[in-house]
Each structure stands twice: as structure tokens, then as C-alpha cells.
């Protein structure tokens, strides 16, 4: 499969590493918004996403698992219109939907498709993320060829009420064990975002912190500011 915008004959002379380098890069530190339209109040999901991206969200993971493929395509296209050229657009789980929407990548659940199979279907030009809940899962995801991982839940979260929090120490161990970016998820807020970066996370993935906020755009601005401050401290 040729990379988007690159004719197949131009890729033919490229090495494997050069083709891999055509993938989008996860902006660091990364603020990723994971969607859940049921949490949006007073505005549609595409409208909320637009404001969040304008406020500094660097990646949007489209995650509307209860919708059939056709409805995912329709809503996903609407969301993508407010993302393209401004942030990465990642589709959760559904490789077919990701391909149909020409997304930047796919986020594989811990129990989802093997990374190698997803890569075979997606080619080398799209990102593949893997959600993991343990150190062993993180190491396995990197070895399988994932471009980044999302680890959690780090804190107690309403989106997974039965899942025990992993702690920032577990996050630190994961971040030290792999070389690919690790995004923390689960109960992340502006108040604890700095703590997860201190533990080694390359960014955060949030749902409620933005979508449940009275003003999602302002919430995204606050989160982005916390990540930016932490990056400046690291750079110093």
C-alpha cells in the first residue's frame, strides 16, 4: 500500500526504515482527546473536538464503540473535518473505519488485533498504538512493532469503574522499560498531569477531563498549559 500522497513507484526505491519514517509523529508532550459523544452537553462532538484542537489537543482518538460501522464512518468524517491538518486523527479498534477515513492511525485495545496483522492491513504509513495495562503488555507491544502505547488507568476513572488504578510508579516502570512514547490514561486532570510526565509519560490521553468540563475548550487549554510547563522544566 502506498503512503498517502506518495505514488507507489516513488516508494519502491525506499528502504524499510525510510518508509517507516513516513508515518506521522506523535507530538511530544502529547495531549490526546479520546471521544465519547455521550459526555458532550450543549454542543455536538464535532464542535467540542474543534474547540479542543484549537486549544492545543494534538491527537484525537475517535472512540465510539457502540456505533455500527456505517454510523462510525458518518460521525468520524464530521469529527475529522475539524481535526485534519491541525491534529492527528486516530480511530479506536476499527482498522476498516481507519482505512475508509484515511486516518493517521489506529488505537488497538489490549485484546484487539495483533499489531503485526494491523500493520499488514494498514501499511507502514499509519500509526499503530496499543492500549496496555501492565509492564509485560507494554514490552510486548513495543516488540510487536507498536509506534506508541497508552498505559493505564493510572488513577481511578469513571470510564472504567471496576479497574484498579496502576499508580505513577507502575507508569514509571513502563516508561523506563520501553523506548516508544507512553501516554498515560485514566483519571488524568490538570492537577495531576505534571505528575504523570514526571513519572516518564510522553503525554496524556483524557476523556472526562475535557468532555465533562463546563467549558471543554478552556479545560483543554489548561491541560495543554500544564504539559507545556512540564516540558519547559525538562528542557532546562
N, C-alpha and C positions, 0 to 999 in steps of 0.2 A: 504494500500500500504506500503510495507516495505521500510525502508530507504535505500538509495544507499549503497551497501556493507554490509548491515545488514540483515541476514535471518529473515523471518517473525517470526519464533519461538523464536528468541532471543529478539524481540521487545515485544512479548506477555506479558512478565512479567514486563515491564516497565510502570511507571506511565505516565500520560499525560504530566506532566511537563518534565519528563526525555526524552520523545520522542521529545518534542519541542526543548529541548537543543541540539538535533542532527542537527538542522538547521545550515547552515553556519552563521558566524557572519559578520556583516558589519565592516570592519576595520576602526578605527577612528583615526584621521580625515580621511574621505574617499574622494578620488579623483575618480569620476566616469566619464568615457567617454561614451557619447551617440552617436551611429554611424549614419552616413549619407554619404553613398558612393559617392553621387553626389558632395561632397565637397573635395574629395580626388583628388589631382593633382600630376602626376608624379609617383604615386605608387598605388597599389591596396589597398582596405580596409583591407584585412588581413595583409598586410605588414605594413600599418600605425598603426594598432592596436598592432602588435607585438612590434614595436618601442616604442609606448606609454606605454605599460605594462612594458617593460624593464626599462622605465624611472620612473616608480612608480605609474601608474594608478592601483588602487586597485580593480576596478569593471568596467566591460564593459557591457553596456546595448545595446543589438542588436536591433536596431530600423530602419527597412527598410520596412515601412508600405505599400509602393506601390508594393512590390513584392508578387506574389501569394505564397501560402504555399510551393509548391514544390521548388521554387527558393529560398525562405527563408531558407528552410532546407539545400540546397546545399551551399549557401553562409555562412549561420550560422555555418555549420560544419567547413568550412575553417577558419572562424574567431576564432571559439572555439579552434581549434588546436593550435593557438598562445596565448591562454588565460589559458587553463586548467593547474591547478597546480600553476599558478602564480597570478591569479586574479579571482574574481567572474565573472561568465558569466550569465547575466540576459537577458531574452527575453521580449521585449515590447509587451504587449497586448495578444499575441497568446499563450494561455495555451497549445494548441495542439503541437505547434512547440517547446515550452519549454520542454514538456514531451518527444517528439521524440528525442530531442538533449540531454536529460538528463541534462538540465541546472540547475544552482544553484537556480534559481528563476524566477519570472515573475514580470514585472512592469505594473500595471494596470492603464490605463488612468483614469481621473476623471469620464468619462462617460462609463468606461469599466465594466466588470463583477463585481458583488458584491464580496467583499473579502471572505465571507463565502462560496460562490459557488466555487471560485478559490481554496480555501483551501480544499474543498471536493474533487476536481479533482486532486490537486497536492499532497495532504497528508501533514504531519507535518514536512517533512524533507527538504522542499524547502522554500526559502524566498518569501514573497509577499510584494511588495512595491506598494504604491498608490500615484499617482500624484494628488496634490490638489492645489487650488488657493485661499483658504480662511481659516480663523481660524475655522469656522464651519466644513469645509471639513476635516481639519486635525484632529479635535477631533472625528469626526465620523469615520474616517479611523482607528484611534487607537482603538476605542471602537469595531469596527468590526473585529479587530484582525490582522491588517497590522503590519508587522515587522519594517517597516520604511516608511517614506514619502518623496516625493520630492515636494518642495514648490516653486512656482514662477508664472510668471517671476519676479525676484527681480528687475532687471534692464531692460531697453529697449533691445530687442533682435530681430535679423533679422529672426530667425526661427519662431517667432510669431509676425509679424509686427503690427497686429491690437490689441494686448493685452497690456493694460496699465500696467506699472511696479507696483509692490506691495509695494516696499520700504523695507529698512532694519528694519524699525520699525515694519512693519507687520510681517516680519520674526521673530523678537524678540518675539512678542506676541505669535506666533505659537510655537516657541521653548520652551517658558515658560509654555504653556498650555498642552503639551504632554510629555510623558516620553520616547517614542521611538525616534530613531535618525531622524533628519530632515536634508535633503540635500537641499541646495539652488540651483536653476537653473535660467537661463535667464540673459544673458549679463555678466556672470562671467568671469573675466580675472585675470591675475596675479596681476594686480594693485588693484583690489577690493576684492580679495579672503579673505584677512585678515579681511576686514570689515564685511563680512558675518559670519565669525567664531566668531568675536567679538559680533555679534548680537545673537549668540547662535546656529548657524548651526553646525551640526556634520560633515559637509563636503560639497563638491560642485559637481554638475553634469554639464559637459560642452560639447558643440558640436563645435562651431566655434573656440573657443579659442585654440583648438588643431588641428582640421581638416582643418581650413582655414590658419593655420600658415605656413610660408615658410618652417619651419623645425618642423614638429609635435612632434618629439621626444624631441627637445630642449624646445618646449612650455610646454610639459608635465613635464619635469624636473623643469622648472621654477615654474609652478603651485604647484608641489609637494613640492618644497622648501618653498614656501610661507605658505603652510599648516603646514609643519613641524616646521617652525619658530614659528607660532602661537601656536602650541601645546606645544612647549617648554616654551613659555611665560606663558601659562595657568598652566603648571605643576609647575612652580616656584611659 
